Amino acid sequence: MKKLLKWLKDPAAMAALAGVAAAAVVLSVAELIGAFFTARATPVIALGSTFIDFTPPWMKDFAIATFGTNDKAALFVGMGLTIFLLACVLGVVAYRKWALGVAGVLLMGAVIVASVVTRASVKPLDAIPTVLGTIAGLAVLRLLIAPLWRLKSWPEAPADTGAEEPDRPATSRRRFFAAAGITVVGAGIAATGGRLLSAARSNISKAREALQLPAPAKAAAAVPAGVQSPAAGVTPWITPNGDFYRIDTALSVPEINADDWELRVHGLVEEEVRLTFQDLLDADLIESHVTLTCVSNPVGGNLAGNARWLGLPIREVLKRARPKDGADMVLSTSIDGFSASTPLEVLQDDRDAMLAIGMNGEPLPLEHGYPVRMVVPGLYGFVSATKWVVDLEVTRFADSKAYWTQRGWSERGPIKTMARVEVPKSFAKVPAGRVAIGGTAWAQTRGITKVEVQIDNNPWAEAVLSTEASLITWRQWSFDWEATPGPHYIKVRATDGTGEVQTDQRADPVPDGASGWQSVMVTVQ
């Protein structure tokens, strides 16, 4: 504690603290003022989104594999630490040479402004919160650094411990720490106020809750009995909205007024089409159970979910637009700038690819694409499942590249056959005797016809398949195992509707999805 107190009396440490306080002011002022602007105009959101845009595939894959659906939280933590360290450095630099400190702060402000104005659907005026925050931060930095310069001219306290330290009314360390503390607390209050004000100004959640979805012209087929695996602990066949995985590039969930939403269909078409949300509500909608899978899902991972979707078949929209000869791809774009490349023929066939407005009997949750998203059976989400979609461009693979295609991922992403063990969990301890093994398998548009389980190096044994609902939904399975004491390995593999057995060749998610057999180790007691 004495060492810490001694270190805090060092002018450089105090200057670093001044830098942190100034950075807090920059962010909080921008957050507060940003409540009156686009949500993506706040510095943290803009910087984070820019970082995601330039993230190499291997780093994205590592983040998802390590943090799963908490990858965005991990990004914010990493950004917070980075901003803290940069603020410390800028504070010290400003203390030693003010001009360089100012240049550093202005450079960081320019980087943030560039991040803001390059966001999709962001206007130049949305840079105002960052500009004002930077000015406020510089003013606070000056106010906190100036006393430290004056502190240099004061003599140190007398060696006699009984003597009092010379009075330093305007330059005392105590007053500096008090000022810095008050600044940080004030920044926290301002940031919180900005978030509360932003939430109060937004009525999107209320509008969503008030929305009454129309009845589908074609309802989803009744779910047959027996789709749920009898093995206790296997995930529900229908994934609740709150449990459905979320992987996207949006740090701030776009809030779109459904009354203002419009979809533009253009490009290599005979007729440009524009659709409003009311057009969708008035159309002949269909309902369908569809399993979605993320390309970043590792072998045995949980980035897959099954839901009942309500929407307009995309093929009907394309019929109106009449794609021209030579077109082979539709580039879908989200309001936040994300884009996906979907083969044109997939959106025109009978697999019921749709512009979805409902999920499990309610309007789409905001984080899952409200008011409209794409749902395309059989393709990984990175080439099909565009959320908050506002633009469909009919084009060619040779002419346009989507968000992840530009970063080294494949142009087309058909979902690979996959089976996973959900119970027992890896490294679980189970009692000897009959043990229920169970899980889920999928091969959307092809279906699952067989699942096999292997215990250690014994021959493969066929599992019991639960009832199949459709070829575009996952299928669950179960297997009764007479377990003997000791460590054991459980492997699983599936066979799809074409007769192809799931490959044992391990592949990373990049560039077109993971493959291989899952192996689970358990200890039987």
C-alpha positions in Angstrom: 0.0 0.0 0.0 2.9 2.4 0.8 4.5 1.7 -2.6 1.2 2.4 -4.3 0.7 5.7 -2.4 4.3 6.6 -3.2 3.7 5.8 -6.9 0.5 7.8 -7.0 2.5 10.9 -5.8 4.7 10.6 -8.9 3.7 13.4 -11.4 3.8 10.9 -14.3 1.3 8.7 -12.5 -0.9 11.7 -11.8 -0.6 12.7 -15.4 -1.7 9.2 -16.5 -4.7 9.5 -14.2 -5.5 12.9 -15.8 -5.4 11.2 -19.2 -7.9 8.5 -18.1 -10.2 11.2 -16.7 -10.0 13.1 -19.9 -10.8 10.0 -22.0 -13.8 9.3 -19.7 -15.0 12.8 -20.5 -14.6 12.3 -24.2 -16.6 9.1 -24.2 -19.3 10.2 -21.7 -20.0 13.6 -23.4 -20.2 11.9 -26.8 -22.5 9.2 -25.3 -24.8 11.9 -23.7 -25.0 14.1 -26.9 -25.1 10.9 -29.0 -28.5 10.1 -27.5 -29.9 12.7 -30.0 -28.1 11.1 -32.9 -27.7 7.7 -34.6 -26.8 5.0 -32.0 -23.9 3.9 -34.1 -22.4 7.4 -33.9 -21.1 7.0 -30.4 -17.3 6.5 -30.2 -17.2 3.1 -28.6 -19.8 1.6 -31.0 -18.1 3.2 -34.0 -14.6 2.1 -33.0 -15.8 -1.4 -32.2 -17.6 -1.7 -35.5 -14.5 -0.5 -37.4 -12.4 -3.1 -35.5 -14.8 -5.8 -36.5 -14.7 -4.7 -40.1 -10.9 -5.1 -40.2 -10.8 -8.3 -38.1 -9.1 -11.1 -40.0 -11.0 -14.4 -40.2 -8.7 -16.3 -37.9 -9.2 -13.7 -35.1 -13.0 -13.7 -35.6 -13.0 -17.5 -35.5 -10.8 -17.5 -32.4 -13.1 -15.0 -30.6 -16.3 -17.0 -31.4 -14.6 -20.3 -30.4 -13.3 -18.8 -27.2 -16.1 -16.6 -26.1 -19.1 -17.9 -28.1 -22.0 -15.5 -28.1 -20.1 -13.4 -25.6 -17.6 -12.3 -28.2 -19.0 -8.8 -28.3 -18.6 -8.4 -24.5 -15.0 -9.6 -24.9 -14.5 -7.0 -27.6 -15.8 -4.2 -25.3 -13.5 -5.4 -22.5 -10.5 -5.4 -24.8 -11.4 -2.0 -26.1 -11.8 -0.7 -22.6 -8.3 -1.9 -21.7 -6.8 -0.4 -24.9 -8.5 3.0 -24.3 -7.3 3.0 -20.7 -3.7 2.3 -21.7 -3.7 4.9 -24.5 -5.3 7.5 -22.2 -2.5 6.9 -19.7 0.2 7.4 -22.4 -1.5 10.5 -23.7 -1.7 12.0 -20.2 2.0 11.5 -19.6 2.8 12.9 -23.0 0.7 15.9 -22.4 2.3 16.5 -19.1 5.8 16.4 -20.6 5.0 18.2 -23.8 1.6 19.7 -24.1 1.7 20.2 -27.9 2.4 16.5 -28.5 -0.4 15.6 -26.1 -2.9 17.8 -27.9 -1.7 16.3 -31.2 -2.3 12.8 -29.9 -5.7 13.6 -28.6 -6.7 15.2 -31.9 -5.4 12.2 -33.8 -7.5 9.9 -31.7 -10.5 12.1 -32.2 -9.9 12.1 -36.0 -9.7 8.3 -35.9 -13.0 8.1 -34.0 -14.7 10.6 -36.4 -13.5 8.6 -39.4 -14.9 5.5 -37.7 -18.2 7.2 -37.2 -18.8 8.7 -40.6 -17.8 5.5 -42.4 -20.6 3.5 -40.7 -23.5 2.5 -42.9 -26.6 4.8 -42.6 -24.6 7.4 -40.6 -24.6 11.0 -41.7 -21.7 13.5 -41.4 -23.6 15.4 -38.7 -23.4 12.2 -36.6 -19.8 13.1 -36.0 -20.9 16.0 -33.8 -21.0 14.0 -30.5 -17.4 12.9 -31.0 -16.2 16.3 -31.9 -17.8 17.9 -28.9 -16.6 15.1 -26.7 -13.0 15.5 -27.9 -13.1 19.3 -27.2 -14.5 18.6 -23.7 -11.8 16.0 -23.1 -9.0 18.4 -24.1 -10.4 21.0 -21.8 -10.5 18.6 -18.9 -7.0 17.3 -19.7 -5.7 20.9 -19.6 -7.4 21.7 -16.3 -5.9 18.6 -14.7 -2.4 18.8 -16.2 -1.9 22.5 -15.4 -1.7 22.0 -11.6 0.9 19.3 -12.2 3.2 21.7 -14.0 2.9 24.2 -11.1 3.5 21.3 -8.7 7.1 21.1 -10.1 8.0 24.5 -8.6 7.0 23.6 -5.0 9.7 22.2 -2.7 9.4 18.8 -1.3 8.1 18.3 2.3 10.8 18.8 5.0 12.7 15.7 6.0 11.5 16.4 9.6 8.4 14.2 9.8 7.0 16.4 12.4 7.0 19.4 10.1 4.0 20.2 8.0 4.1 20.2 4.3 4.1 23.7 2.8 0.6 24.9 1.9 -0.2 24.4 -1.7 -3.8 25.6 -2.1 -4.1 25.4 -5.8 -1.6 22.6 -6.5 -2.0 20.1 -3.8 -2.1 16.5 -4.7 -5.2 16.0 -2.6 -7.1 18.6 -4.7 -5.8 17.0 -7.9 -7.1 13.6 -6.9 -10.4 15.1 -5.8 -10.8 16.9 -9.1 -9.9 13.8 -11.1 -12.3 11.6 -9.0 -15.1 14.1 -9.4 -14.4 14.2 -13.2 -14.6 10.4 -13.5 -17.8 10.2 -11.4 -19.3 13.0 -13.5 -18.3 11.2 -16.7 -20.0 8.0 -15.4 -23.2 9.9 -14.6 -23.2 11.5 -18.0 -22.6 8.2 -19.8 -25.4 6.6 -17.8 -27.7 9.5 -18.5 -26.9 9.2 -22.2 -27.9 5.6 -22.3 -31.1 6.2 -20.3 -32.0 9.2 -22.5 -31.3 7.1 -25.7 -33.6 4.3 -24.3 -36.3 6.8 -23.4 -36.2 8.4 -26.9 -36.5 5.0 -28.6 -40.0 3.6 -29.1 -39.0 0.7 -31.3 -39.4 -1.9 -28.5 -42.8 -0.6 -27.7 -43.8 -0.6 -31.4 -42.6 -4.2 -31.7 -44.6 -5.3 -28.7 -47.7 -3.7 -30.1 -47.3 -5.2 -33.6 -50.0 -7.8 -34.4 -48.7 -10.3 -36.9 -51.1 -11.5 -39.6 -52.1 -15.1 -40.0 -50.1 -16.9 -42.6 -51.7 -17.8 -45.9 -49.8 -21.1 -45.6 -49.3 -22.3 -42.0 -46.4 -24.4 -40.9 -47.0 -28.1 -41.0 -48.0 -29.5 -37.7 -45.0 -30.7 -35.7 -45.3 -34.5 -35.5 -45.2 -36.3 -32.2 -41.8 -37.7 -31.1 -39.5 -35.0 -32.5 -37.9 -34.5 -29.1 -35.2 -36.9 -28.0 -36.2 -38.9 -25.0 -32.7 -38.4 -23.5 -33.0 -36.0 -20.7 -31.0 -32.8 -21.2 -31.1 -32.7 -25.0 -31.9 -29.2 -26.3 -35.5 -28.4 -27.0 -36.6 -29.2 -30.6 -37.9 -25.6 -30.9 -35.3 -23.1 -29.7 -36.9 -20.3 -27.5 -36.2 -16.8 -28.9 -34.2 -15.9 -25.8 -31.9 -18.9 -26.2 -31.4 -18.6 -30.0 -27.8 -18.0 -30.8 -26.8 -14.6 -32.0 -23.7 -14.1 -34.2 -23.5 -10.9 -36.2 -21.3 -7.8 -36.8 -23.6 -5.3 -35.1 -22.2 -4.0 -31.8 -25.3 -1.8 -31.4 -28.5 -3.5 -32.4 -30.1 -1.4 -35.2 -33.4 0.1 -34.2 -35.6 0.5 -37.2 -39.0 2.0 -37.3 -41.1 -0.6 -39.2 -43.1 2.3 -40.8 -39.9 3.7 -42.3 -38.5 0.3 -43.4 -38.1 -0.2 -47.1 -36.5 -3.0 -49.1 -35.0 -2.1 -52.5 -34.6 -4.9 -55.1 -32.5 -3.8 -58.0 -29.4 -4.7 -60.1 -29.7 -7.2 -63.0 -33.5 -7.1 -63.0 -36.2 -6.1 -65.5 -38.1 -4.1 -62.9 -36.8 -2.5 -59.7 -39.0 -3.4 -56.8 -39.5 -1.5 -53.5 -41.4 -3.1 -50.6 -42.6 -1.5 -47.4 -43.3 -3.3 -44.2 -47.0 -2.8 -44.8 -46.6 -4.6 -48.1 -45.3 -7.6 -46.2 -48.1 -7.5 -43.8 -50.6 -7.4 -46.7 -48.9 -10.2 -48.6 -49.6 -13.9 -48.6 -47.1 -15.0 -46.0 -45.9 -18.5 -45.3 -44.8 -20.1 -42.1 -42.1 -22.7 -41.8 -39.9 -24.5 -39.3 -36.3 -23.9 -40.3 -33.0 -24.7 -38.6 -30.3 -22.1 -38.9 -26.6 -22.7 -38.4 -23.6 -20.4 -38.1 -20.5 -21.1 -40.2 -18.4 -20.5 -37.1 -20.0 -23.3 -35.3 -17.2 -25.7 -34.2 -17.7 -29.5 -34.2 -20.1 -30.2 -31.4 -20.9 -26.5 -31.0 -24.2 -24.8 -30.1 -24.4 -22.1 -32.8 -27.5 -23.7 -34.3 -31.1 -23.2 -33.6 -34.6 -24.2 -34.8 -37.5 -21.8 -35.0 -40.9 -21.3 -36.6 -40.6 -18.4 -39.0 -43.2 -16.2 -40.7 -42.5 -14.3 -43.9 -42.8 -13.7 -47.6 -41.1 -16.1 -50.0 -38.2 -14.3 -51.6 -39.0 -16.1 -54.9 -42.2 -14.1 -55.1 -40.3 -10.9 -54.8 -37.8 -12.0 -57.5 -40.7 -12.9 -59.8 -41.8 -9.3 -59.7 -38.3 -8.1 -60.3 -37.6 -10.6 -63.1 -33.8 -11.3 -62.9 -31.9 -10.9 -66.2 -30.0 -13.7 -67.9 -26.5 -14.1 -66.5 -27.4 -13.1 -62.9 -26.4 -15.8 -60.5 -26.3 -14.1 -57.0 -28.3 -11.8 -54.8 -26.2 -9.5 -52.6 -28.3 -8.8 -49.5 -27.3 -5.8 -47.3 -28.2 -4.9 -43.8 -28.8 -1.4 -42.6 -25.5 -1.6 -40.6 -23.5 -2.4 -43.8 -23.2 -6.2 -43.5 -23.7 -8.1 -46.8 -24.2 -11.7 -47.8 -23.9 -13.4 -51.2 -26.7 -15.9 -51.8 -26.9 -18.1 -55.0 -29.9 -16.8 -57.0 -31.2 -20.3 -57.7 -31.5 -21.0 -54.0 -33.8 -18.0 -53.5 -36.0 -19.1 -56.5 -36.5 -22.8 -55.7 -39.1 -24.3 -53.4 -37.1 -24.4 -50.1 -39.1 -21.4 -48.8 -36.3 -18.9 -48.4 -38.1 -15.9 -47.0 -38.1 -12.3 -45.8 -39.1 -13.2 -42.2 -41.0 -10.8 -40.0 -42.0 -13.4 -37.3 -40.2 -15.8 -35.1 -41.9 -18.5 -32.9 -45.2 -16.7 -33.1 -44.1 -13.1 -32.3 -42.4 -10.3 -34.2 -38.7 -10.7 -34.7 -36.7 -9.8 -31.6 -34.6 -6.7 -32.2 -31.4 -8.6 -31.9 -32.6 -11.2 -34.5 -33.4 -8.7 -37.2 -36.5 -6.7 -36.4 -38.4 -5.7 -38.5 -37.2 -8.0 -41.4 -34.5 -10.5 -41.9 -33.6 -13.3 -44.4 -34.1 -16.9 -43.6 -32.7 -19.4 -46.1 -32.8 -23.1 -45.4 -29.6 -25.1 -46.2 -27.0 -22.3 -46.2 -24.8 -21.0 -43.4 -25.9 -17.6 -42.1 -22.9 -15.8 -43.4 -24.2 -16.2 -47.0 -27.9 -16.0 -46.4 -29.3 -14.9 -43.0 -29.0 -11.1 -43.3 -30.6 -9.3 -40.4 -32.2 -5.8 -40.6 -32.1 -6.3 -44.4 -32.8 -3.2 -46.6 -31.3 -4.0 -50.0 -31.3 -6.9 -52.4 -29.0 -6.5 -55.4 -29.4 -9.1 -58.2 -25.8 -9.5 -59.5 -23.1 -12.0 -60.3 -20.5 -13.7 -58.1 -17.9 -12.5 -60.5 -18.9 -8.9 -60.1 -19.7 -8.4 -56.4 -18.2 -9.7 -53.1 -20.0 -9.9 -49.8 -18.7 -8.9 -46.3 -17.1 -12.2 -45.4 -16.1 -13.2 -48.9 -13.9 -10.1 -49.0 -12.2 -11.5 -45.9 -11.3 -14.9 -47.2 -14.5 -17.0 -46.7 -16.2 -18.9 -49.4 -18.8 -17.4 -51.8 -21.3 -20.2 -51.2 -22.0 -21.9 -47.9 -24.0 -25.1 -48.1 -24.4 -26.5 -44.6 -22.4 -29.7 -43.9 -23.8 -32.8 -42.3 -23.2 -32.6 -38.6 -24.1 -34.6 -35.4 -23.4 -33.6 -31.9 -23.5 -35.3 -28.5 -25.4 -33.1 -26.0 -25.7 -35.6 -23.1 -23.7 -36.6 -21.3 -21.5 -33.5 -21.4 -17.8 -33.9 -22.0 -15.8 -34.7 -18.9 -19.0 -35.7 -17.1 -19.0 -38.3 -14.4 -21.9 -40.9 -14.8 -22.9 -43.9 -12.8 -22.3 -47.4 -14.1 -25.2 -49.1 -15.8 -27.6 -47.8 -18.4 -26.7 -44.3 -19.5 -28.8 -42.3 -21.9 -26.8 -40.6 -24.7 -28.6 -38.1 -26.9 -28.1 -35.2 -29.2 -29.0 -33.5 -32.4 -28.0 -33.8 -36.1 -28.7 -31.7 -39.1 -28.2 -31.6 -42.9 -30.7 -29.0 -44.0 -32.5 -29.7 -47.3 -31.1 -33.3 -47.3 -32.4 -34.5 -44.0 -30.8 -37.1 -41.6 -31.4 -40.8 -42.1 -29.0 -42.4 -39.7 -27.0 -41.5 -36.6 -24.3 -43.8 -35.2 -22.5 -43.9 -31.9 -19.1 -45.4 -31.2 -17.9 -46.2 -27.6 -14.1 -46.2 -27.5 -12.9 -48.3 -30.4 -15.9 -50.7 -30.5 -18.0 -51.1 -33.7 -20.4 -48.3 -34.6 -23.9 -48.8 -33.3 -27.1 -47.2 -34.7 -28.9 -44.7 -32.5 -32.6 -44.3 -32.4 -33.8 -41.4 -34.5 -36.6 -39.1 -33.2 -39.4 -38.3 -35.7 -38.4 -36.2 -38.6 -40.4 -33.0 -39.0 -38.9 -31.9 -42.4 -35.7 -31.9 -44.4 -35.0 -28.3 -43.4 -35.0 -28.9 -39.6 -32.6 -30.7 -37.4 -33.3 -34.2 -36.2 -32.7 -35.5 -32.7 -31.5 -39.0 -31.6 -30.9 -41.1 -28.5 -28.8 -44.2 -27.6 -28.9 -46.4 -24.5 -25.5 -47.4 -23.3 -24.6 -50.1 -20.7 -21.7 -48.2 -19.2 -18.8 -49.9 -17.4 -16.5 -48.3 -14.8 -13.6 -46.3 -16.2 -12.9 -43.5 -18.7 -14.7 -43.8 -22.1 -14.9 -41.9 -25.3 -18.1 -41.4 -27.2 -18.1 -40.5 -30.9 -21.1 -39.7 -33.1 -21.6 -39.4 -36.8 -24.6 -38.9 -39.1 -25.7 -39.9 -42.6 -27.8 -37.5 -44.6 -30.6 -38.1 -47.0 -28.3 -38.6 -50.0 -26.6 -41.5 -48.2 -23.4 -39.6 -47.6 -21.8 -40.3 -44.2 -20.5 -37.3 -42.2 -16.8 -37.0 -42.9 -14.2 -37.7 -40.2 -11.8 -35.2 -41.8 -11.3 -32.3 -39.4 -11.7 -28.8 -40.9 -11.8 -25.4 -39.2 -14.8 -23.2 -39.8 -12.8 -21.1 -42.2 -13.6 -20.9 -45.1 -16.8 -22.9 -45.4 -17.7 -24.5 -42.1 -16.2 -27.0 -39.7 -16.3 -30.8 -40.2 -15.2 -33.9 -38.3 -16.6 -36.2 -35.7 -17.3 -35.0 -32.2 -15.6 -37.0 -29.4 -16.8 -36.7 -25.8 -14.8 -38.1 -22.8 -16.8 -39.3 -19.8 -15.9 -41.1 -16.6 -18.1 -44.0 -15.4 -18.0 -44.5 -11.7 
